[in-house]
Each structure stands twice: as C-alpha cells, then as structure tokens.
C-alpha cells in the first residue's frame, strides 16, 4: 500500500461527536459529593495535553498526522464519558475481562464510564451519517482519534491514571483490495521512524486484543532494553458487524503518547509532562534529552493497616492521589498477609511505602507529616481500616 492507493477516496474532515449523553451524566455528577464523583470531575477538568501547544504530546500528534499514509485521514473527537456496553460489549471484551471491573475503570454511574481506550471511536465514527453514506458509495475510510483516557492504576514515576492515547483506523471495501498484516507493519514502521527518527531500532511481536486478529505490538530498543510502545491489528469482522459494517476490512493501531514522549526525552518522571515550571517546559521538545533542573530529596513514610478482604488497592491509590496529589512520587506495597487468629476470618493486612517528592521544591518534614496523617485518617474513614 502506498499514498496513491488511499488518497483518492479520502477527504480529511473533523467530526465532533455529540456530548448529550456526557452532559447528562455530568449534570448528575455535579449533584454528588462522594469521593468518586469529586475526583472524576477533577480528572475531566484536567488539560488535554495532546491539544496543548508546545506539549511534546501534541508534537507527536502533528508528526503522525503529517505522515504521507495518514495525511488524508479524518479526525473524530469523541466524548470522554461513554456507555460501558459500547466500550466493552461491542468490542468483544470477555465478561470477566479486568477492564470491566470498578477496580480498574472509573464508573460515572452504573452504565457510563470514563473512556479507557480510544478504540471506542470506531463505534462513533462508523455511525456518523456522513460515513454511512461513504460506505454506501463503497469508499475507503481512514480516521484518527486522540485525547485523554482513564484507568485506575498504581502510583509510580512511569504511570498516571490519566494519560493520552492516539488511535487510527483504515478500512477498505473487500472488493477493492486485500490488505494484510504487512500493510499494518508498513504504517507502524512509518510512525515509529516519524517520531524517533530513521535510525531507531524496533521489532514486531505477536499480541492479543479483543477486537483485532491477528494482532501485534511494536517494541523499540532503548538503552539496551526492548520497550513496548505500539499495538495494532486487523479489525475482526465480527466487531465491525457490531457497528453495522460488513464487506470491509483493514487495519488499526493505538498507542500511549506519554510513553513515546518519555522515551524520546529520556524523561525520568511522568509528572514533568504536566509541570508549569518554565525550566522544565523549555526542555520538553521531542528528541531533546531532559536534564534535571534540580533533584529535590524524597521523604519516605510507611503505613500499615488491617481491612476487609474486599479492599481494592487501585481505589486506595486514588485516595492517596486525592490527598497527596503531585507530591506523591510512588506507592509501593511492602507486605500483604492474612492471619485469621490475629486479624479475623474476613480481614487482611497491608503495608505500603509512600515516597513524597516535589519537582518544584524541597519538601519539609512537617508538611509531609501533615499529608501522611491525613492519608491515615482517610484510610480509616473510607475503608474502615485499623491503622497499625
């Protein structure tokens, strides 16, 4: 496949999906004062760095959109609150898939979630009246989607529960041409080289996704180690049929923008991508090796407690984020054990180490002690814990 194969049918357009459902859910969230509703509102209010001028994430978007094989693709802007059944059921997620759990996904209510992957844009794009008309005319389709996604996660310097993804979908009528996995490898190769330069060393490995088959991942060599950066595959006919599309096939890809930016910049801490410090901001240019402006010391505090066995660690990380914010660099589980005689049949003990460090200043012990005391108090209040 080359540029001339796809451009004739593609006329790039931006489509903005209605947020009526999202606005209805938001109205309900605004009336709630529980911790989950408050944090969800806060997360939704955070900036979309993929659309922020000067951010390395927006630079990645520009580089991908300017690739010859991508240049004719549409853009689709989708809601950040989406129905769970669209996100999971229509994409063939198994009934017991971890992503469906409230310990992994933010549920705005019983039926709606904060989007966990940008692939959900397939549904919205393929149901647009304009796209249905193009399908009726047997035309080729190409679309990109990017922005914030949300997943409950641990706390460390490489991960946040709010991050950014970019996804692409390319579909052709079965009677026009026969695309193969090699066509996908071709476009993924162009993306990798477009972001990291032609000298980058990378490889393809087999992978598994609920909605593509075959599927693959891309790894790049970084300081002697292979790191996964991209995933993709050929959309399942059964999944496309869920969206009312038959007689088409193609390829799709998706990747996290933070991971690519951190590799390109050799960035030690994901929080730096959000930093307002001008000394940091001026260094956040793709290909520029980041140099620490100042390495402020860490302060470590431990907490151990006994809770019910249905305790969910990811929910605990959210509580720590609520209180400690960007001052919490990492949370490490030190110990987890049961002792029926000591704790009771339905109880379990956890011990965590919390590393506090600011990217902007030296923390004072009394400042951290106050934060840590608040975490202890809220651990007792939110989880019925007995702090040891």
DAPE-V511136 format. One record per helix or strand. SS is the DSSP state (~ for helix, > for strand). FROM is the first residue (numbers start at 0). TO is the last residue. If there is no record, write none. Layout:
BEGIN
ss=SS from=FROM to=TO
ss=SS from=FROM to=TO
END
This chain:
BEGIN
ss=~ from=2 to=6
ss=> from=13 to=15
ss=~ from=19 to=29
ss=~ from=34 to=44
ss=~ from=48 to=50
ss=~ from=55 to=64
ss=> from=73 to=76
ss=> from=80 to=82
ss=~ from=83 to=90
ss=~ from=97 to=99
ss=> from=106 to=106
ss=> from=111 to=113
ss=~ from=117 to=125
ss=~ from=128 to=135
ss=> from=140 to=149
ss=> from=155 to=155
ss=> from=158 to=158
ss=> from=161 to=172
ss=~ from=180 to=195
ss=> from=201 to=208
ss=> from=211 to=221
ss=> from=224 to=234
ss=~ from=236 to=241
ss=> from=247 to=255
ss=~ from=256 to=264
ss=~ from=269 to=273
ss=~ from=277 to=280
ss=> from=298 to=307
ss=~ from=312 to=326
ss=> from=327 to=336
ss=~ from=339 to=342
ss=> from=346 to=355
ss=~ from=364 to=382
ss=> from=385 to=386
END
